[in-house]
């Protein structure tokens, strides 16, 4: 839904068979956009957070607390 709602106004509307023809295209578009957003967020947020967590754990183990 987070991807579908912002692009909903750009998806052409149709009735009957036309809407069924666009359905697979919309699915592919939403899946690709979701995957792209997930990759960007992973690189921007998760990787640095993981590196920070690893650094903290390494220091705690060196001190003998963990």
C-alpha positions in Angstrom: 0.0 0.0 0.0 2.8 2.4 0.7 3.9 2.1 -2.9 0.5 1.7 -4.5 -1.2 4.8 -3.0 1.3 7.4 -4.4 1.2 6.0 -7.9 -2.5 5.2 -8.0 -3.4 8.5 -9.8 -0.9 7.6 -12.6 -2.4 4.2 -13.3 -4.8 4.4 -16.2 -8.4 3.6 -15.3 -10.5 1.2 -17.4 -13.6 -0.9 -17.2 -14.1 -4.6 -17.8 -11.4 -6.3 -19.9 -9.2 -3.2 -20.1 -8.8 -3.2 -16.3 -7.9 -6.9 -16.4 -5.3 -6.2 -19.1 -3.6 -3.6 -16.9 -3.7 -5.7 -13.7 -0.5 -7.7 -14.4 1.3 -4.5 -15.5 0.4 -2.8 -12.3 1.5 -5.8 -10.2 4.9 -5.8 -11.9 5.3 -2.1 -11.5 4.4 -2.1 -7.8 6.7 -5.1 -7.1 9.6 -3.5 -8.8 9.1 -0.2 -7.1 8.8 -1.9 -3.7 12.0 -3.9 -4.3 13.8 -0.7 -5.3 12.7 1.1 -2.2 13.7 -1.9 0.0 17.2 -2.0 -1.5 17.7 1.8 -1.1 16.4 1.7 2.5 18.6 -1.3 3.3 21.7 0.4 2.0 20.8 3.8 3.7 19.5 2.6 7.1 20.1 -1.0 7.9 23.8 -1.4 6.8 25.0 1.6 8.9 22.9 0.5 11.8 24.3 -3.0 11.6 27.9 -1.7 11.5 27.2 0.4 14.6 25.7 -2.5 16.4 28.7 -4.7 15.5 31.1 -2.0 16.8 29.1 -1.8 20.1 29.1 -5.6 20.6 32.8 -5.8 19.8 33.6 -3.2 22.5 31.4 -4.9 25.0 33.1 -8.3 24.4 36.5 -6.7 24.7 35.6 -5.3 28.1 34.2 -8.7 29.1 30.6 -7.5 29.8 29.1 -9.7 27.1 
